């Protein structure tokens, strides 16, 4: 029984990984949330909201006119992606401002301070107490 649950979990993980890796909205959002892509957040966010809004409008119209039930699923996915693109703009803008602030702080200190993933790090100097 445990082997079946483990196999089902492995299959589910592969499906989710494939969906996250190959869906267009995830690819675009991942690209925008890089240091070189922050400047594209506003146009990409606006285009994403408009595109997925149009898809949601079309799917909602087709579902309301008695179309197949799958249009309700398309409507929900389109609304979800439109919301993701709407949130993308302020998140990317905040990350851009934080990156520029860090770069400005490093340039003001003359490059003596290096920022990494875990925060600022400086070069260690020998302690007078350890010199024996």
Legacy VTK file of the C-alpha trace (Angstrom):
# vtk DataFile Version 3.0
C-alpha trace
ASCII
DATASET POLYDATA
POINTS 132 float
0.000 0.000 0.000
2.842 2.335 0.893
4.475 1.711 -2.492
1.278 2.731 -4.303
1.039 5.980 -2.324
4.710 6.687 -2.962
4.322 6.050 -6.700
1.206 8.243 -6.887
3.059 11.026 -5.090
5.982 10.766 -7.501
3.634 10.974 -10.498
1.825 13.972 -8.988
5.123 15.768 -8.388
6.182 15.203 -11.994
2.865 16.526 -13.307
3.035 19.644 -11.141
6.658 20.232 -12.127
5.786 19.952 -15.818
2.863 22.363 -15.432
5.010 24.885 -13.574
7.824 24.572 -16.062
5.923 24.795 -19.343
2.840 26.988 -18.832
3.268 30.363 -20.552
2.260 32.479 -17.567
4.817 30.803 -15.298
7.566 31.230 -17.879
6.827 34.937 -18.276
6.494 35.620 -14.553
9.706 33.747 -13.805
11.522 35.778 -16.474
10.173 39.106 -15.190
11.200 38.356 -11.603
14.895 38.398 -12.490
17.133 41.423 -11.997
17.198 42.228 -15.718
13.470 41.621 -16.135
12.145 43.951 -13.424
11.846 46.861 -15.828
9.384 44.859 -17.958
6.959 44.290 -15.079
4.497 47.060 -15.955
4.052 46.299 -19.681
4.062 42.530 -19.149
1.630 42.804 -16.235
-0.744 45.005 -18.216
-0.593 42.734 -21.263
-1.145 39.658 -19.093
-4.159 41.152 -17.337
-5.667 42.227 -20.672
-5.000 38.895 -22.402
-6.274 36.709 -19.581
-9.163 39.115 -19.006
-10.207 38.694 -22.635
-9.930 34.900 -22.315
-12.029 35.029 -19.128
-14.641 37.200 -20.853
-14.862 34.830 -23.793
-15.017 31.727 -21.571
-17.658 33.318 -19.336
-19.783 34.248 -22.335
-19.545 30.760 -23.805
-20.347 29.149 -20.447
-23.362 31.436 -19.918
-24.763 30.599 -23.352
-25.020 26.935 -22.473
-21.656 25.715 -23.694
-19.819 22.753 -22.201
-18.884 22.855 -18.526
-15.193 22.982 -19.375
-15.611 26.718 -20.070
-16.139 27.260 -16.337
-12.708 25.731 -15.702
-11.151 27.903 -18.420
-12.814 30.927 -16.820
-11.354 30.139 -13.387
-7.861 29.532 -14.761
-7.968 32.769 -16.769
-9.132 34.786 -13.749
-6.417 33.213 -11.596
-3.709 34.081 -14.132
-5.058 37.627 -14.562
-4.821 38.092 -10.792
-1.242 36.766 -10.828
-0.251 39.286 -13.476
-1.974 42.078 -11.536
0.075 41.190 -8.437
3.250 40.889 -10.518
3.542 44.653 -11.066
3.820 45.804 -7.422
5.951 42.798 -6.421
8.453 43.338 -9.231
8.527 47.083 -8.576
9.283 46.511 -4.888
12.029 44.027 -5.770
13.508 46.478 -8.299
13.596 49.272 -5.712
15.229 46.949 -3.174
17.870 45.867 -5.709
18.634 49.463 -6.688
18.842 50.452 -3.017
21.341 47.645 -2.352
23.399 48.649 -5.399
23.387 52.295 -4.321
24.438 51.340 -0.788
27.321 49.241 -2.122
28.477 52.009 -4.463
28.368 54.581 -1.635
30.594 52.452 0.578
33.101 52.082 -2.234
32.421 48.429 -2.868
33.848 47.348 0.502
30.620 45.594 1.306
29.323 42.667 -0.723
25.704 41.574 -0.547
24.788 37.957 -0.982
21.711 35.828 -0.519
22.127 35.806 3.256
22.833 39.499 3.654
25.836 41.801 3.741
29.253 40.311 4.337
32.508 42.101 4.990
36.093 40.946 4.936
37.378 39.679 8.282
40.482 41.201 9.776
42.772 39.594 12.278
41.893 40.269 15.891
44.638 41.647 18.126
43.634 39.089 20.736
44.203 36.149 18.397
47.720 37.269 17.427
49.847 35.212 19.743
LINES 1 133
132 0 1 2 3 4 5 6 7 8 9 10 11 12 13 14 15 16 17 18 19 20 21 22 23 24 25 26 27 28 29 30 31 32 33 34 35 36 37 38 39 40 41 42 43 44 45 46 47 48 49 50 51 52 53 54 55 56 57 58 59 60 61 62 63 64 65 66 67 68 69 70 71 72 73 74 75 76 77 78 79 80 81 82 83 84 85 86 87 88 89 90 91 92 93 94 95 96 97 98 99 100 101 102 103 104 105 106 107 108 109 110 111 112 113 114 115 116 117 118 119 120 121 122 123 124 125 126 127 128 129 130 131
